[in-house]
Structures are given as C-alpha cells and as structure tokens.
Amino acid sequence: MARVEYSFQTKLLHNQHKVDPTTGAVSVPIQHASTFHQSDFDQFGKYDYGRSLNPTREALEDVIAELEDGLKGFAFSSGMAAISTAFLLLSAGDHIVITEDVYGGTFRLVTQVLPRLGIDHTFVDMTDLAEVKQAIQPNTKAIYMETPSNPLMKVTDIRAICELAKEIDAITYLDNTFLTPALQKPLALGVDVVLHSATKFLSGHSDVVAGLAVVKDEELAKRLGFLQNGFGAILGVQDAWLVLRGIKTLHVRLEQSQKSALKLAEFLDAHPLVEKVYYPGLVSHPQYQIQKDQAGGPGAVLSFELADEDALRTFLANVNIPVFAVSLGAVESILSYPAKMSHAAMPQAEREKRGIKNSLIRLSVGLENADDLIKDFSQALEFVCEKQLVLQQGELQ
C-alpha cells in the first residue's frame, strides 16, 4: 500500500505516536521510571537509564523531528538548555557570527559564557548579507540566526545565509520559536540545527518550560545526541507529555493568533500615538517579501513603540486583557517589556545600539477576540493621550 502524505495540520494528530502500540491508548503514556531492567549481561535493551533515553521524551523527540522534516529531535529542560547544548558542538578557538537582534538569554550565553570556553563571536545585522560576509573570519565555524528576531522582528534570508555558511563549512543554527514548523521549515531551507523554546507556541499554555532541537544530518544527530546525554539537561517526562499535548492544537492556535496579530498590527500602525510597529505581516515591513517567500505566515508576535517610557507606563497601567509577563506564545495575550524582561541581560547601551528602546513593548497575541483586544488597547491609549494633554497644558501655564 502506498504511503499517504498528510498535511502538517493532520500530522499534528496522526503521526507515529498516534496511539500506544501496547494498549491502544490515544495519549502517549507517561513513563516515570528512571532506570530499566536489563535481561542480558552483554547486550542492554533500548532503554537503560532515564537521562539517556525515556519512552515519553522519545515520543516528543520523534514528533518534533517529523514536524520539522528532520532526522532526529532532542528534548531539553528549557530553550536555553537546548541552545547551550547545541553550542557545545563548537570547540575552543571557534568563532560565531550571530544576529545582533537576539533573545537576551542567548546574548548572555554568547557574551559571558562561551568566551570563557574560548569561543568568540561577532554580532551583525543579519538582514545585511554584506555585513555578514564581512564578519566572517578564518575560524568562523557557526552562523546563528533568529528569524523573525526578538524583539524587533527583523527577517533573515535563511537560504542566502545557509549558502554562505556552506561556502565556509560552517554550521547554521536557527531559533524557530516564533514561527514553529507550522509556519517555517528551516531544515528545508538549508539550516543544520533548528532550535525551539517549546515553552512558547509549541506547548502554548504557559504551563511548561521546555526546549527542543532538530537536525537532518545523521552525523550531526550522533554528535548532538552524545552532548544531550553527556550534558544531561534533558526534559522531564511530565513536561514532555505537556508539550506533546500542546502540539496537537498548534495549527488552530497559531492560525487564530496570527489572524488577530495582523488585525492588531494594522490598528496600531494607524494609531497616532504609536510611533512604530514591528511586524513582518505589514507590507511596510522592510523584509515583508522575504518573510512571505520563506515562511507560511508572519506569526503572532509583534512589537510597537510609544512616544517614551512614561507613555508606555501609562498604557500598561490601563490595559486590561493581556497579562504583563515574561514569555510569549500562549493562549492568553502577553505584553512583555524587553528592556526589563527578555533583554534584561543585555546592557542598556547594547539595547540602544540595536534599536531596543525603553518605549518598546512586545505583544504575543493569544486567542481572545481581536476586536476586544483593540477596544482594550484603544481605551488604554486614551489614557496616554489624556496624560499628554495634561502635561502640555502644564507646560503652557
């Protein structure tokens, strides 16, 4: 019988772990065992110790590999555990070219930890291919992308960067957290290692911390598997099960959130109190066409600026629906302040150099009614307007 190739939406539910082969259960069993009995003195079974392999974690690793069109997936205790372990593929004396507009935790790792291991770096505007080429050194062994970037939503031309990396025999990493394989397939575009904070859209319910990595090359899979086992920052079985459950609804969640995000972005872009909106779904975005060519959509995260920090404080004090918190990609809309949350590890001078202002706020759009969110934002912005009028009147007196 010919194998039927299902759509991504269907594969979220109907994959190799659709049912448990032993019991027929339609939910992957949670296997808590930390160790496994071996019936043979000389040859151990597939599972021996929970750090090395666990059936529940393995199911998640299989599913994410299938969804990313990869060969092998790896589940870690957090997104940063996935990124940190993947960077251990490099050695002392190596050099990384990395996008300047990168998650604060990645910035901290690259600037404060990797140099102690003898791994150097150069930050670049990865939307400028000439700048990327200029940053390459004889010892450049990796190029690290985050696209769309956090929090300014810059879009990297993935194919062009991968072609450049292949010319110098460098490994390519890409953080696919914002779009997930539902919207972007980096491995198909030439990337070597895809990384996720599965805490975000993949699990989608603000109830788990997890990281994932996927590769398509067998040799790379062996190397990363060795590091996962050796470094030991593996995902626990309860959390693996929660991510598996969240993945089942990824398509419908992201589709709805993306529709609302575009509506919110257009509203904010037209509002007189909003200085600038960063969202690759807007035609005015400088990399709009690149995003359209390499991804299935712009995603559900956007950022916007108000006049100053005081205006932003007033807005946040009066907005009601979104939670104000660290993280993104959940069923509830989340407003996050990069300067003191996601990019707190980045010194102010570095943030300002990258254009991450104190008046910038990031919005991850959830599953609320978009019109309700617009009404809420409108009333909060009215408070900003009223305060500005009061200040102006005070200055005139």
C-alpha positions as CSV (number, residue, x, y, z in Angstrom):
1,M,0.0,0.0,0.0
2,A,1.3,3.4,-1.0
3,R,2.2,5.7,1.9
4,V,-0.2,8.7,2.2
5,E,1.5,12.0,2.8
6,Y,-0.7,14.0,5.2
7,S,-0.8,17.8,5.6
8,F,1.0,19.4,8.6
9,Q,-2.3,20.0,10.3
10,T,-3.2,16.4,10.2
11,K,0.3,15.2,11.1
12,L,0.0,17.1,14.4
13,L,-2.5,14.4,15.4
14,H,-1.8,11.4,13.1
15,N,1.9,10.7,13.5
16,Q,3.9,7.7,14.6
17,H,2.7,8.2,18.2
18,K,-1.0,8.5,17.3
19,V,-1.8,5.5,19.6
20,D,0.2,3.5,22.1
21,P,1.1,0.2,20.4
22,T,0.7,-1.8,23.6
23,T,-2.6,-0.6,24.9
24,G,-4.1,1.4,22.0
25,A,-4.2,4.5,24.3
26,V,-4.7,7.7,22.2
27,S,-2.4,9.6,24.6
28,V,1.3,8.8,24.9
29,P,1.9,7.1,28.3
30,I,4.0,8.9,30.9
31,Q,6.9,6.6,31.8
32,H,8.3,7.7,35.2
33,A,10.9,5.0,35.5
34,S,14.5,6.4,36.0
35,T,16.1,3.0,35.3
36,F,15.2,-0.1,33.3
37,H,15.8,-3.8,34.0
38,Q,18.3,-5.5,31.6
39,S,17.7,-9.1,30.8
40,D,21.1,-9.7,29.1
41,F,24.5,-9.3,30.7
42,D,26.3,-8.4,27.5
43,Q,23.7,-6.5,25.5
44,F,21.4,-3.9,27.1
45,G,17.9,-3.1,25.8
46,K,16.9,0.2,24.1
47,Y,16.3,1.9,27.4
48,D,18.7,1.6,30.3
49,Y,18.7,5.0,32.2
50,G,16.3,7.9,32.1
51,R,18.9,10.5,31.2
52,S,20.0,8.6,28.2
53,L,16.5,7.7,26.8
54,N,12.9,7.7,28.1
55,P,9.9,6.5,26.1
56,T,7.8,9.6,26.8
57,R,10.6,12.0,25.9
58,E,11.5,9.9,22.9
59,A,7.9,10.3,21.6
60,L,8.2,14.1,21.8
61,E,11.6,13.9,20.0
62,D,10.1,11.8,17.3
63,V,7.1,14.1,16.8
64,I,9.1,17.3,16.6
65,A,11.6,15.7,14.1
66,E,8.7,14.6,11.9
67,L,7.1,18.0,12.0
68,E,10.3,19.8,11.2
69,D,11.1,17.3,8.4
70,G,14.2,16.3,10.3
71,L,16.0,13.1,11.1
72,K,16.3,13.4,14.9
73,G,14.8,15.5,17.6
74,F,16.1,16.3,21.1
75,A,14.2,17.5,24.1
76,F,15.8,19.7,26.8
77,S,14.8,21.2,30.1
78,S,14.5,24.7,28.6
79,G,15.0,26.6,25.4
80,M,18.3,27.9,26.8
81,A,19.4,24.3,27.7
82,A,18.8,23.4,24.0
83,I,20.7,26.4,22.7
84,S,23.6,25.9,25.2
85,T,23.9,22.2,24.4
86,A,23.8,22.9,20.7
87,F,26.6,25.4,21.1
88,L,28.8,22.7,22.6
89,L,29.1,21.3,19.1
90,L,31.8,24.1,18.8
91,S,35.3,24.0,20.2
92,A,37.8,26.4,21.7
93,G,39.2,28.7,19.0
94,D,36.0,28.7,17.0
95,H,34.1,31.9,16.0
96,I,30.4,32.5,15.7
97,V,28.6,35.1,13.5
98,I,25.3,35.9,15.3
99,T,22.4,38.1,14.6
100,E,22.6,41.3,16.7
101,D,18.8,41.3,17.5
102,V,18.8,38.2,19.5
103,Y,17.0,36.9,22.6
104,G,18.6,38.2,25.8
105,G,19.4,34.8,27.2
106,T,21.2,33.9,24.0
107,F,23.1,37.2,24.2
108,R,24.1,36.4,27.8
109,L,25.4,32.9,26.9
110,V,27.4,34.1,23.9
111,T,28.9,37.1,25.6
112,Q,29.5,35.8,29.1
113,V,29.9,32.0,28.9
114,L,31.2,31.0,25.5
115,P,34.2,33.4,25.7
116,R,35.4,31.6,28.8
117,L,35.4,28.4,26.7
118,G,37.5,30.1,24.0
119,I,34.6,30.6,21.6
120,D,34.5,34.1,20.1
121,H,31.6,35.9,18.4
122,T,30.6,38.9,16.2
123,F,27.2,40.4,16.2
124,V,25.8,41.5,12.9
125,D,22.7,42.9,11.3
126,M,21.7,39.7,9.6
127,T,19.4,41.4,7.2
128,D,22.5,42.8,5.5
129,L,24.3,40.0,3.7
130,A,27.4,42.1,3.0
131,E,27.8,42.7,6.8
132,V,27.5,39.0,7.4
133,K,30.2,38.3,4.9
134,Q,32.5,41.0,6.3
135,A,32.2,39.5,9.8
136,I,33.4,36.0,8.7
137,Q,36.8,35.1,10.0
138,P,39.1,32.2,9.1
139,N,37.9,30.4,12.3
140,T,34.2,31.1,11.8
141,K,32.5,27.7,12.4
142,A,28.9,28.7,13.0
143,I,26.3,31.3,11.9
144,Y,23.4,31.8,14.3
145,M,20.0,33.1,13.1
146,E,16.9,34.1,14.9
147,T,14.1,35.0,12.4
148,P,11.9,36.8,12.9
149,S,14.1,38.3,15.6
150,N,13.3,39.2,19.1
151,P,12.0,41.8,19.7
152,L,12.4,43.9,16.5
153,M,11.0,41.2,14.2
154,K,13.8,41.5,11.6
155,V,13.7,38.8,9.0
156,T,16.9,37.0,7.8
157,D,17.1,35.5,4.3
158,I,17.6,31.9,5.5
159,R,18.6,30.4,2.1
160,A,21.2,33.1,1.5
161,I,22.8,32.7,4.9
162,C,22.9,28.9,4.6
163,E,24.6,29.1,1.2
164,L,27.2,31.5,2.7
165,A,27.7,29.1,5.6
166,K,28.2,26.1,3.3
167,E,30.9,28.0,1.4
168,I,33.0,28.3,4.6
169,D,31.9,24.9,6.0
170,A,30.2,26.5,9.0
171,I,27.3,25.0,10.9
172,T,24.0,27.0,10.9
173,Y,21.7,27.4,13.8
174,L,18.2,28.9,13.7
175,D,15.9,29.7,16.6
176,N,12.4,28.9,15.2
177,T,10.5,29.7,18.3
178,F,8.3,32.5,16.9
179,L,7.0,30.6,13.9
180,T,7.4,26.9,14.7
181,P,7.3,24.3,11.9
182,A,3.6,25.2,11.3
183,L,4.9,28.4,9.5
184,Q,8.6,27.9,8.8
185,K,10.7,24.8,7.9
186,P,14.3,25.9,8.3
187,L,15.8,22.5,7.6
188,A,14.3,22.5,4.2
189,L,15.9,25.9,3.6
190,G,19.4,24.6,4.4
191,V,19.7,25.0,8.2
192,D,21.7,22.4,10.2
193,V,20.2,22.8,13.7
194,V,16.7,24.1,14.4
195,L,16.1,25.3,18.0
196,H,12.9,26.0,19.9
197,S,11.8,27.3,23.2
198,A,8.9,24.8,23.4
199,T,7.7,26.8,26.4
200,K,6.2,29.1,23.9
201,F,3.9,28.3,20.9
202,L,4.6,24.6,20.8
203,S,3.2,23.9,24.2
204,G,1.1,27.1,24.2
205,H,-0.5,27.2,27.6
206,S,2.0,28.9,29.9
207,D,2.3,25.7,32.0
208,V,5.7,24.1,31.0
209,V,9.3,25.1,30.4
210,A,11.0,23.1,27.6
211,G,13.5,23.2,24.7
212,L,13.8,21.3,21.5
213,A,16.4,20.8,18.8
214,V,16.1,19.1,15.4
215,V,18.8,18.1,12.9
216,K,18.6,16.4,9.5
217,D,22.2,15.0,9.2
218,E,23.0,11.6,10.7
219,E,26.5,12.5,11.9
220,L,25.2,15.7,13.5
221,A,22.5,13.8,15.2
222,K,25.1,11.4,16.7
223,R,27.1,14.4,18.0
224,L,24.2,16.2,19.4
225,G,22.8,13.0,21.0
226,F,26.2,12.5,22.7
227,L,26.1,16.0,24.1
228,Q,22.5,15.7,25.3
229,N,23.4,12.5,27.2
230,G,26.7,13.9,28.4
231,F,25.5,17.3,29.5
232,G,22.3,15.9,30.8
233,A,19.9,18.9,30.6
234,I,17.0,16.6,29.5
235,L,13.3,17.3,29.6
236,G,11.3,15.6,32.4
237,V,8.5,13.2,31.4
238,Q,5.6,15.2,32.7
239,D,6.8,18.2,30.8
240,A,7.4,16.1,27.7
241,W,3.8,15.0,27.8
242,L,2.5,18.5,28.3
243,V,4.4,19.6,25.2
244,L,3.0,16.7,23.2
245,R,-0.5,17.6,24.3
246,G,0.1,21.3,23.3
247,I,1.4,20.4,19.9
248,K,-1.9,18.8,19.0
249,T,-3.6,22.2,18.9
250,L,-0.7,24.1,17.4
251,H,-2.3,24.7,14.0
252,V,-5.6,26.1,15.2
253,R,-4.0,28.2,17.9
254,L,-1.4,29.7,15.7
255,E,-3.8,30.3,12.8
256,Q,-6.2,32.2,15.1
257,S,-3.5,34.1,16.9
258,Q,-1.8,35.1,13.6
259,K,-5.1,36.5,12.2
260,S,-5.6,38.6,15.3
261,A,-2.0,39.7,15.3
262,L,-2.3,41.1,11.8
263,K,-5.5,43.0,12.8
264,L,-3.8,44.4,15.9
265,A,-0.7,45.4,13.9
266,E,-2.8,47.3,11.4
267,F,-4.8,49.0,14.2
268,L,-1.6,50.0,16.0
269,D,0.1,51.1,12.7
270,A,-2.7,53.5,12.0
271,H,-2.9,54.9,15.6
272,P,-1.5,58.4,16.0
273,L,0.0,57.6,19.5
274,V,2.0,54.6,18.2
275,E,5.4,55.7,16.9
276,K,6.3,52.4,15.1
277,V,5.1,48.9,14.7
278,Y,7.4,45.9,14.0
279,Y,5.6,43.0,12.3
280,P,6.6,41.1,9.2
281,G,2.9,40.8,8.2
282,L,2.7,44.5,7.4
283,V,3.5,45.4,3.8
284,S,5.6,48.3,5.1
285,H,8.0,45.9,6.9
286,P,11.4,46.1,5.1
287,Q,11.7,42.3,4.8
288,Y,8.0,41.6,4.1
289,Q,8.7,39.8,0.8
290,I,11.5,37.7,2.2
291,Q,9.2,36.6,5.0
292,K,6.4,35.8,2.5
293,D,8.8,33.7,0.4
294,Q,10.4,31.6,3.1
295,A,7.5,31.2,5.6
296,G,3.8,30.3,5.7
297,G,2.9,33.5,7.6
298,P,4.3,36.3,9.8
299,G,3.4,34.7,13.1
300,A,1.6,36.1,16.2
301,V,4.2,38.3,17.8
302,L,4.7,42.0,17.2
303,S,6.4,44.9,18.9
304,F,5.5,48.6,18.9
305,E,6.8,51.8,20.3
306,L,5.1,54.7,22.0
307,A,6.5,58.2,22.4
308,D,8.5,57.5,25.5
309,E,8.8,55.3,28.6
310,D,6.3,57.4,30.5
311,A,3.7,56.9,27.8
312,L,4.3,53.2,27.9
313,R,3.9,53.0,31.7
314,T,0.6,54.8,31.4
315,F,-0.5,52.4,28.7
316,L,0.5,49.3,30.7
317,A,-1.3,50.6,33.8
318,N,-4.6,50.9,32.0
319,V,-4.6,47.9,29.6
320,N,-6.8,45.0,31.0
321,I,-6.9,41.9,28.8
322,P,-3.3,40.9,28.2
323,V,-1.1,39.7,31.0
324,F,2.1,41.6,31.6
325,A,4.7,38.9,31.9
326,V,7.8,37.2,30.6
327,S,7.3,34.7,27.7
328,L,5.1,34.5,24.7
329,G,3.2,32.1,22.5
330,A,0.4,31.2,24.9
331,V,-3.4,31.0,24.7
332,E,-3.6,34.3,26.5
333,S,-2.2,37.5,25.0
334,I,1.1,38.6,26.7
335,L,2.6,42.0,26.8
336,S,6.3,41.9,27.7
337,Y,8.8,44.8,28.2
338,P,12.1,43.8,26.6
339,A,14.2,46.3,28.4
340,K,13.5,44.7,31.8
341,M,12.3,41.2,30.7
342,S,13.5,39.3,27.7
343,H,16.6,41.5,27.2
344,A,17.4,42.5,30.7
345,A,20.7,40.6,30.3
346,M,21.7,43.0,27.6
347,P,23.2,46.3,28.8
348,Q,21.2,49.4,28.0
349,A,24.0,50.7,25.7
350,E,23.8,47.4,23.7
351,R,20.0,47.6,23.6
352,E,20.0,51.1,22.3
353,K,22.6,50.3,19.7
354,R,20.2,47.7,18.4
355,G,17.2,50.0,18.5
356,I,15.6,48.3,21.5
357,K,14.2,51.4,23.2
358,N,12.7,51.8,26.7
359,S,9.5,52.8,24.9
360,L,9.2,49.4,23.1
361,I,6.7,46.8,24.1
362,R,6.3,43.3,22.7
363,L,2.9,41.7,22.2
364,S,2.2,38.0,21.8
365,V,-1.3,37.7,20.6
366,G,-3.4,34.9,22.1
367,L,-6.9,33.5,21.4
368,E,-9.0,36.4,22.7
369,N,-11.4,38.1,20.3
370,A,-9.3,40.6,18.3
371,D,-11.9,43.3,18.5
372,D,-11.9,43.0,22.3
373,L,-8.2,43.5,22.3
374,I,-8.5,46.5,20.0
375,K,-11.1,48.0,22.3
376,D,-8.9,47.4,25.3
377,F,-5.8,48.9,23.6
378,S,-7.9,51.9,22.4
379,Q,-9.1,52.8,25.9
380,A,-5.6,52.4,27.4
381,L,-4.2,54.7,24.7
382,E,-6.8,57.2,25.5
383,F,-5.3,57.5,29.0
384,V,-1.9,58.1,27.3
385,C,-3.5,60.9,25.3
386,E,-5.2,62.5,28.3
387,K,-1.9,62.4,30.3
388,Q,-0.1,64.0,27.4
389,L,-2.7,66.8,27.2
390,V,-2.4,67.5,30.9
391,L,1.4,67.7,30.6
392,Q,1.2,70.0,27.6
393,Q,-1.3,72.3,29.4
394,G,1.1,72.4,32.4
395,E,3.9,73.4,30.2
396,L,1.9,76.3,28.7
397,Q,0.9,77.7,32.1
